[in-house]
Amino acid sequence: MAASPLPAVVAFARVAHHASFTRAADELGVSASALSQTVRTLEAQLGVRLLHRTTRRVALSEHGARFLEQVKPGLAQIEAAFLDLDTVRDRPAGRLRITLPRVVADQLVMPWLPSFLARYPQIEVELCVDPALVDVVAEGFDAGIRLGECLARDMIAVPLGPMQRQVICAAPDYFRRHPPPQTPADLVDHDCIVHRMSNGRRMAWEFTRDGRDFEVEVSGTLVFNDSGLTHAAALAGLGLAQGFESVVAADVAAGRLLRVLDDWQQPFAGFYLYYPAREHLAPKLRVFIDHLRAANATAESPPR
């Protein structure tokens, strides 16, 4: 048998249906001679004559009729599968798996999820919160959201949300016990809340001054691998914390946290939604990207 006999079987079935090589060739968009050769090759592979041919007519042989009867259900099922794809190809539906860090889930996705689900009720959204960069192909995700600097070059990356900025802050009670640092070098004398990354390393704090980026290794009595715990510890006056400006904005505005070293921390490119291929982008992912980009491009507050 040929590696892929299906086209030849389809050709034979159409000839049998029309009882004519000419009419079947017109339907399939090939020449009658090419179609005849395809059927002859199939007959040679099967070792039987499927069609009797004369100058005036084409008719099924006994083996041909038996073979056609057996392949008809399969051909009908294949045709139905193609028709089904035609009906759903452009319809946003199915399960959409996204990997993302907590800050993105809280600020860029969850506020807009109700309106997305209301608009696309046939999409099932699965959000997997993970601080580590995830291989979306290997882990079976449709897409991921991470900072642009982390992404592989072969990923398609779509900017999502505004510029980001890291800030350093602590509770007023902490500063009653410790003088505010004036430069990053002063952090050596402070109790900093350290973040443990998924690879086991401690995260250094990043700074920019006069166009130069540099890092400072910090230390303290607390080490967490969750930004929510870091935020809570800072509010409790347990140390200095570095986090996203947007996360601490409400606490800073209310006076629960005070910012320091602002002149040493500059905005940077924010988060990107990434996926592995541009061709045949699934409708469910396309509408998810469009919805989030439109929602996060507005200056309005998310609906409550």
Buried (B, 14 or more C-beta within 10 A) or exposed (E): EEEEBEEBBBBBBBBBEBEBBEBBBBBBEBEBEEBBBBBBBBBEEBEBBBBEBEEEEBEBBEBBEEBBEEBEEEBEEEEEEEEEEEEEEEEBBBEBBBBBBBBBBBBBBEBBBEEBEEEBEEBEBEBEEBBEBBEBEEEEBBBBBBBBEEBEEEBBBBBBBBEBBBBBBBBEEBBEEBEBBEEBEBBEEBBBBBBBEEEEEEBBBBBBEEEEEEEBEBEBEBBBBEBEBBBBBBBEBBBBBBBBBBBBEEBBEEEBBBBBBEEBBBEBEBBBBBBBEEEEBBBBBEBBBEBBBEBBEEEEEBEE
